[in-house]
Amino acid sequence: MFNFTEWSEFVLNNKFLLTFLLICTFFIFKFLILKLIEKKSTQDKRLKINIVNNIFSLLIILVVFNIWSEEIQKFAFSIAAFIVAIVLATREFIQCFIGFIYLLSSRPFRIGDWVQIGNYYGEVHSIDWAKVTLLEVDKDSYQYTGKTLYMPNSKLITSIIKNLNFLKRYATHHFTIVRDDSINPFEFIDELYEKAYLYCEDFNDVAIRYNQLIENRLDVSITGPDPHIQIATSELGDTQVFFTIFCPTESAMAIEQKLTNDFMRLWFEQKALQAKEVTQ
C-alpha cells in the first residue's frame, strides 16, 4: 500500500531526488506560463517571456542553493583550503610570474642594458618568466667579472632597479687619493687639471655630445664633461683628493692610473723640494 508520509520523508531526505523533482516542477510551470503568454499576449510578448525565463532561472538557483547550502559551504571551504595550500606551495613561482608581468608592462630595462638590482650589477643577458640572467660587472672597474647571476623575478618586486645603460659607453668616474698632510696639493692642482684635460682631449667632443644626450633624456644636470678635482681632509687630518672624470667606460681605469701616477710624481717632487729648502 502506498504510504504518502514515507514517500515524502524519502524525497525530503534524498536531496538528489528532491532537486530533480523541484527543477522538473519549475520547468513545467514555466512551460505552462510561457504557453499562456503566447496565447494571451498581443504585444511585448518577447519582453514578458524574457522576464519569466529570468525569474524561473533565479528561483531554480535559489532553491538549489538552499537545498545544497550545507554541502556547498563545505565544498567552498575545501576549495579555499586547497587554493591556499597551492598558493603557499607555489608562492615563489607566482611572485616570479608577477615580476615577469611587471617587466613586460613597465620595461625598466632591455636585453643588453647594464642594470643594478639590489646590490648586484650586471648586463642583462636574457629574461624569462622565472628569472633574469645577468653577466656580472664590477662597478668600480666597469669590467666583466666572468660570473653569471641568476636573479629570480620575485626580487624585482622588492628590490630597487637602476638602469645603468649609459655607463656602458660613458661613465662619470670617481676615485680618491689619500696622503698625509705634509704637502699642500693646491701647489700643483693646476698641473693636475692640465693632465686631466690632456687625457680627455681625444674624446672631448664626443663626451660633450653624450653628456648632453644623457641630460636631455633624463631631464637632469649631471657632472661633466669637464674634469673636476676637489681637495679635502679626512677625520684623521689626512689630505684627500677627489677626482671626477667623464670618460669612455673602457678608458676609465687607464685615465685613473695616469692621473694617480702624475699626482704621486708631483707629490714627491714637492716633498723633495720642501726637504731641500729645509736643509738649506
Beta strands, then each sheet from edge to edge (+ up, - down):
strand 1: 114-117
strand 2: 120-127
strand 3: 131-138
strand 4: 143-152
strand 5: 161-163
strand 6: 170-179
strand 7: 228-233
strand 8: 239-248
sheet 1: 4+ 3- 2+ 1- 5+
sheet 2: 6+ 8- 7+
end
